[in-house]
Amino acid sequence: MTLEPIAAAGQQQVVDATRECIDRAGRLLGRDFSLPTVKFDLQGRAAGMYRVHKRQRCIRYNPYIFAKYLADNLANTVPHEVAHYLTDELYGLANIRPHGKEWQTVMAMLGAAPTVTCRY
């Protein structure tokens, strides 16, 4: 059996969850954050990745891992990547460690455990 990538409806669910995490943080911090570009083009073993390329912020998700483990990724990967985006917005990536205290604080604010990796 071949695993298919996450379907359009599932992708929309992930984008909505990403937006909700960002909006929740905005309410808690008293400021507005825009939704970065969300793509489902990540390959390999990583479930998600936040990156800035040519001043464009992007959260990339692995469509195959999300298809297979949607609930777990909604609970863990989405807040993980959103926390990277938010710490970039708040502190700048050059000023903090990727999974340092600032990132851990944002993860706690989002109600997620500050774990670095997941095992599937």
MISE-941502 format. One line per 3 residues: number of its first residue (from 1); their letters; for each residue x, y, z of N, C-alpha, C, O. Coordinates in steps of 0.02 Angstrom, whole numbers, always signed. Layout:
BEGIN
NUM) A) X:Y:Z:X:Y:Z:X:Y:Z:X:Y:Z  ...
end
This chain:
BEGIN
1) MTL) +42:-59:+0:+0:+0:+0:+44:+62:+0:+90:+68:+40  +31:+108:-44:+69:+169:-50:+35:+224:-9:-26:+233:-13  +75:+260:+29:+48:+316:+69:+40:+376:+24:+86:+396:-11
4) EPI) -19:+405:+25:-34:+465:-14:-22:+527:+29:-29:+523:+90  -3:+582:-1:+5:+644:+37:-62:+668:+64:-115:+648:+40  -59:+711:+114:-120:+737:+145:-163:+772:+92:-138:+810:+51
7) AAA) -227:+757:+94:-274:+785:+45:-288:+859:+59:-269:+885:+112  -320:+892:+12:-334:+964:+18:-373:+981:+81:-358:+1031:+114  -421:+940:+100:-460:+954:+161:-416:+950:+223:-423:+990:+268
10) GQQ) -372:+901:+224:-324:+895:+280:-275:+953:+282:-258:+978:+335  -252:+974:+223:-208:+1032:+220:-242:+1093:+248:-211:+1132:+285  -305:+1103:+231:-342:+1161:+256:-348:+1157:+332:-344:+1209:+366
13) QVV) -358:+1098:+359:-362:+1088:+431:-296:+1108:+464:-296:+1139:+517  -241:+1091:+433:-175:+1108:+460:-163:+1184:+456:-138:+1214:+503  -181:+1214:+400:-174:+1287:+393:-218:+1322:+446:-196:+1371:+476
16) DAT) -278:+1298:+456:-323:+1327:+507:-293:+1320:+577:-296:+1367:+617  -263:+1262:+591:-231:+1252:+657:-171:+1298:+665:-158:+1324:+719  -134:+1308:+611:-77:+1354:+612:-101:+1425:+627:-72:+1459:+669
19) REC) -152:+1446:+592:-181:+1512:+603:-206:+1520:+674:-194:+1571:+706  -239:+1469:+701:-266:+1472:+769:-210:+1479:+820:-216:+1518:+868  -156:+1442:+811:-98:+1449:+857:-70:+1520:+856:-56:+1549:+908
22) IDR) -64:+1547:+797:-37:+1615:+789:-86:+1666:+820:-64:+1712:+854  -150:+1657:+808:-199:+1703:+836:-201:+1699:+912:-207:+1750:+946  -196:+1638:+940:-196:+1629:+1012:-137:+1665:+1043:-144:+1699:+1094
25) AGR) -79:+1657:+1012:-19:+1692:+1037:-29:+1768:+1033:-9:+1805:+1078  -58:+1791:+979:-70:+1862:+971:-115:+1890:+1025:-102:+1944:+1051  -167:+1852:+1043:-212:+1874:+1097:-175:+1877:+1163:-182:+1924:+1201
28) LLG) -134:+1826:+1177:-97:+1822:+1240:-44:+1876:+1245:-30:+1902:+1299  -14:+1893:+1188:+40:+1943:+1188:+16:+2014:+1172:+54:+2062:+1176  -47:+2019:+1153:-74:+2085:+1138:-47:+2116:+1074:-38:+2177:+1070
31) RDF) -33:+2074:+1025:-11:+2101:+960:-33:+2055:+904:-50:+1996:+915  -33:+2082:+844:-54:+2043:+786:+6:+2014:+750:+57:+2047:+741  -1:+1952:+730:+49:+1918:+689:+15:+1895:+625:-40:+1869:+627
34) SLP) +48:+1904:+569:+20:+1881:+506:+34:+1806:+498:+78:+1778:+531  -5:+1776:+455:+6:+1705:+440:+61:+1701:+388:+55:+1729:+333  +117:+1666:+404:+169:+1658:+353:+144:+1611:+299:+92:+1579:+306
37) TVK) +181:+1607:+246:+165:+1558:+193:+168:+1488:+224:+214:+1472:+262  +119:+1447:+208:+117:+1378:+231:+120:+1333:+169:+79:+1339:+124  +169:+1289:+168:+178:+1243:+111:+178:+1171:+136:+195:+1157:+193
40) FDL) +159:+1127:+92:+160:+1055:+106:+209:+1023:+57:+190:+980:+17  +271:+1044:+61:+322:+1021:+13:+384:+991:+46:+433:+976:+12  +382:+983:+112:+441:+957:+147:+447:+882:+135:+397:+845:+138
43) QGR) +507:+859:+122:+519:+788:+111:+567:+762:+163:+597:+800:+201  +573:+697:+166:+619:+666:+213:+586:+648:+278:+526:+633:+280  +626:+649:+331:+603:+624:+396:+574:+679:+441:+542:+663:+491
46) AAG) +584:+742:+425:+558:+796:+466:+484:+807:+452:+463:+806:+394  +445:+819:+505:+374:+832:+496:+361:+904:+478:+312:+920:+444  +404:+949:+502:+393:+1020:+488:+458:+1059:+492:+509:+1035:+517
49) MYR) +455:+1120:+465:+514:+1163:+465:+491:+1235:+457:+447:+1251:+417  +522:+1279:+497:+511:+1351:+487:+575:+1378:+457:+630:+1362:+479  +568:+1421:+406:+627:+1451:+377:+611:+1520:+350:+554:+1537:+335
52) VHK) +664:+1558:+343:+660:+1624:+311:+707:+1621:+252:+766:+1606:+259  +679:+1635:+193:+719:+1634:+132:+705:+1698:+94:+648:+1712:+75  +756:+1737:+82:+749:+1801:+48:+695:+1844:+81:+652:+1872:+47
55) RQR) +698:+1847:+146:+653:+1888:+188:+581:+1863:+188:+537:+1897:+214  +568:+1805:+160:+501:+1776:+160:+498:+1721:+213:+537:+1674:+213  +450:+1729:+259:+441:+1678:+312:+396:+1623:+286:+347:+1635:+251
58) CIR) +413:+1561:+303:+376:+1504:+277:+377:+1447:+328:+429:+1432:+357  +319:+1416:+338:+315:+1354:+376:+302:+1299:+325:+254:+1302:+287  +345:+1249:+326:+340:+1193:+279:+321:+1131:+318:+351:+1116:+370
61) YNP) +273:+1094:+293:+252:+1031:+324:+263:+974:+275:+260:+983:+214  +275:+915:+303:+285:+855:+263:+216:+824:+249:+184:+800:+296  +193:+824:+187:+125:+801:+173:+115:+726:+186:+58:+705:+198
64) YIF) +167:+687:+184:+161:+615:+195:+157:+599:+270:+117:+558:+291  +199:+632:+309:+197:+621:+382:+132:+648:+410:+103:+617:+455  +109:+705:+385:+45:+732:+409:-13:+687:+389:-61:+680:+427
67) AKY) -10:+656:+330:-63:+611:+309:-68:+551:+356:-122:+527:+371  -11:+526:+378:-10:+466:+419:-22:+480:+492:-53:+438:+526  +0:+537:+518:-4:+553:+589:-36:+621:+600:-6:+663:+634
70) LAD) -94:+634:+571:-124:+700:+572:-135:+726:+643:-114:+782:+659  -168:+688:+685:-185:+712:+752:-123:+730:+793:-121:+782:+826  -73:+689:+790:-11:+702:+827:+24:+765:+800:+50:+805:+838
73) NLA) +24:+773:+735:+56:+831:+705:+17:+895:+720:+48:+948:+729  -48:+892:+722:-87:+951:+741:-72:+971:+813:-68:+1031:+828  -63:+922:+856:-50:+936:+927:+22:+957:+941:+35:+994:+988
76) NTV) +70:+933:+901:+141:+943:+916:+180:+982:+864:+213:+1031:+880  +177:+960:+802:+217:+991:+749:+194:+1062:+734:+234:+1108:+726  +128:+1072:+730:+103:+1139:+714:+125:+1189:+767:+154:+1241:+748
79) PHE) +113:+1177:+832:+137:+1226:+881:+213:+1233:+882:+239:+1288:+894  +249:+1179:+868:+322:+1181:+866:+346:+1231:+813:+388:+1274:+827  +319:+1225:+753:+340:+1269:+698:+314:+1341:+708:+349:+1389:+692
82) VAH) +253:+1347:+734:+227:+1413:+749:+270:+1447:+801:+283:+1507:+797  +294:+1410:+851:+337:+1439:+902:+402:+1465:+871:+428:+1517:+892  +429:+1430:+822:+489:+1455:+787:+473:+1521:+752:+512:+1569:+755
85) YLT) +416:+1523:+718:+396:+1584:+684:+387:+1642:+733:+411:+1697:+721  +353:+1629:+788:+340:+1682:+837:+404:+1707:+870:+412:+1767:+881  +450:+1661:+886:+512:+1684:+917:+553:+1724:+867:+589:+1770:+887
88) DEL) +548:+1708:+804:+581:+1749:+753:+551:+1819:+752:+587:+1868:+752  +485:+1822:+753:+451:+1887:+753:+467:+1927:+816:+477:+1988:+813  +471:+1894:+873:+481:+1929:+937:+553:+1947:+950:+567:+2001:+976
91) YGL) +600:+1903:+933:+670:+1912:+953:+719:+1915:+895:+774:+1942:+902  +700:+1887:+837:+747:+1880:+782:+786:+1816:+789:+812:+1801:+843  +790:+1777:+736:+823:+1712:+740:+897:+1717:+759:+923:+1672:+792
94) ANI) +930:+1770:+740:+1001:+1777:+754:+1015:+1790:+828:+1071:+1783:+851  +963:+1807:+866:+972:+1826:+936:+956:+1772:+987:+964:+1782:+1047  +932:+1714:+963:+911:+1661:+1008:+934:+1593:+983:+953:+1585:+925
97) RPH) +933:+1544:+1028:+947:+1475:+1008:+882:+1445:+981:+828:+1461:+1005  +887:+1400:+932:+826:+1373:+900:+775:+1343:+948:+715:+1353:+939  +798:+1306:+998:+752:+1276:+1047:+769:+1300:+1117:+763:+1263:+1166
100) GKE) +789:+1363:+1120:+809:+1393:+1184:+750:+1414:+1227:+692:+1397:+1213  +765:+1452:+1279:+714:+1470:+1329:+657:+1511:+1298:+600:+1503:+1319  +671:+1554:+1249:+618:+1593:+1218:+569:+1548:+1181:+508:+1556:+1187
103) WQT) +597:+1501:+1143:+555:+1454:+1106:+515:+1411:+1154:+455:+1399:+1144  +547:+1387:+1208:+513:+1346:+1257:+456:+1384:+1291:+404:+1355:+1305  +467:+1448:+1304:+415:+1489:+1334:+355:+1496:+1288:+298:+1492:+1310
106) VMA) +368:+1506:+1224:+313:+1512:+1175:+276:+1445:+1170:+215:+1444:+1165  +312:+1390:+1170:+280:+1324:+1167:+233:+1316:+1227:+177:+1293:+1219  +256:+1334:+1286:+214:+1328:+1346:+153:+1373:+1340:+98:+1353:+1359
109) MLG) +162:+1433:+1314:+107:+1480:+1304:+55:+1449:+1256:-5:+1461:+1265  +77:+1411:+1207:+32:+1379:+1159:+2:+1315:+1187:-41:+1284:+1155  +23:+1295:+1247:-4:+1235:+1279:+25:+1171:+1252:-6:+1118:+1257
112) AAP) +86:+1175:+1224:+119:+1116:+1196:+183:+1101:+1234:+216:+1146:+1260  +201:+1037:+1237:+263:+1017:+1269:+322:+1040:+1225:+320:+1031:+1164  +374:+1068:+1255:+430:+1094:+1216:+478:+1038:+1195:+537:+1040:+1213
115) TVT) +453:+989:+1158:+495:+935:+1133:+525:+954:+1066:+494:+990:+1026  +585:+930:+1054:+621:+949:+994:+606:+902:+936:+599:+925:+879  +601:+839:+948:+589:+791:+894:+531:+745:+912:+513:+739:+971
118) CRY) +504:+713:+862:+453:+663:+873:+476:+598:+839:+518:+599:+794  +448:+544:+861:+467:+479:+834:+405:+444:+808:+356:+434:+844  +407:+425:+744:+350:+391:+714:+371:+321:+694:+330:+283:+667
end
